[in-house]
Amino acid sequence: MEKMEIKLRTLTPLWTGGVDQTSDRLHETGLIGSLRWWYEALVRGLGGYVCDPTSENPKVRCAFDSKAYEKAKKEGQSEDEAIRAGLKTVCPVCYVFGCTGWARLFQLRAIEVPMTPLHFRTTLNMNGGWLKRVFGGEKGNIENLQVPYGELHLQFTPRRYDEEYARTQFALALRIAAEYGGLGARLQHGFGQIAYPRGLEDVSIAGGYSQLKAKIQQGFLRSSGTPIETPFDLKNFVSLTYHVPSGELKDFKRDQSHIGSSQKKQEIAYLPCVFDLRYKGEGKWGMRQWLKKKGWKESDDPQNLGEIDLLLGPRSQWRSGGKEKKIDEELRTASRVFFGMPYCKDERTYVLRVWVFLHPELRDHLSDVAALKNLCNEYIQYVLDVQPVSIVFGEQILNQTQGG
């Protein structure tokens, strides 16, 4: 298979981040890491084993078994047979995305990436200060920061091993991200809404999914190991899409709501207002404060998480009883509820996507993913007075057998 050019249209800016967590350019590793994250959730949903590639424990993370490969070669087995012997210690995710001793099945390179100034919209001045510190560092300067936005030109190159499988699995992960979630880093801030590339439309979710199932069933990849506790499993997932009348978002179109480069003050193609939607804004805005009104608790103990913390992630620091408190580093965790930045469908309508994963420890509050869906939908009705135009559960994605 030859190199393939991909034109990826972003609907909101992307955040891919580098070593210093800035997004001054598109970092391909950020896109690949995000695709791996979605692919892990898919494989877990299928019941396949997924390792922890960040673990210090060699029994938990995958590595190609070079000794088994060499032994098979010495015994006169073919190259393919020897490779399969070495892959016994490589999970289905690492088979595609690589691990120690086994290269990723593809390369992804950015050819042309348009950039745009970073900006946000918020109804509270204190939120603006927090966003400036998070994205602009100690100086809080975001006016000169740029983020990828527009039509990205990428180049996909298979590794010359299992090439068609590499293409279908790359497309499968990308399609799930495009149609039900987002792509890149800092998804909890609304970045990463994309349109699925036309050049990959021949690969349906069902088609890629059936190939993945077949690969797992062949039995030569790693199928067991230390279980990883995580809510990020498609069985725990639901995605909701809303069409929001433009007037419902008028609070975020006011000049005083803008922070960042003045070049973006009149930007209405997308509204980077997710902090207010997810956390807290003026008046009714903010899922966190809405949950508090419903009786949900957030922990005041830096060593423990409350139910709000399990759903939306804990506060990093806060004042209580006149004292400054900081959450224990080991308890820092991202939100399980994600809001995409609302983006323009037409002059009267914005598209808002909300996608969520149910944390197992919340089962006392939310019996199942349907209950979590109802909770999110209740909040969106409260702040925006709209019903979803689409609701897709992870189980529905996993159960697809034909079509796209």
Secondary structure, DSSP 8 states (H G I E B T S, - for coil): ---EEEEEEESS------TTS--SS--HHHHHHHHHHHHHHHHHHHT-----TT-S-TTTS-B--HHHHHHHHHTT--HHHHHHHHGGG--HHHHHH-BBTB--SEEEEEEE--EEE-EEE-S-HHHHHHHHHHHHTTTT--TT-EEE-SEEEEEEEE-SSSHHHHHHHHHHHHHHHHHHS--SS-GGGT---EE--GGGTTS-HHHHHHHHHHHHHT--S----S----S--GGGEEEEEEEEEGGGGGGGTSGGGEEE-GGGTT--SB---HHHHHT--STT--HHHHHHHTT----S-TT---HHHHHH---SEEEETTEEEE--GGG----SEEE---EEEETTEEEEEEEEE--GGGTTT-SSHHHHHHHHHHHHHHHH---EEEEEEHHHHHT--S--
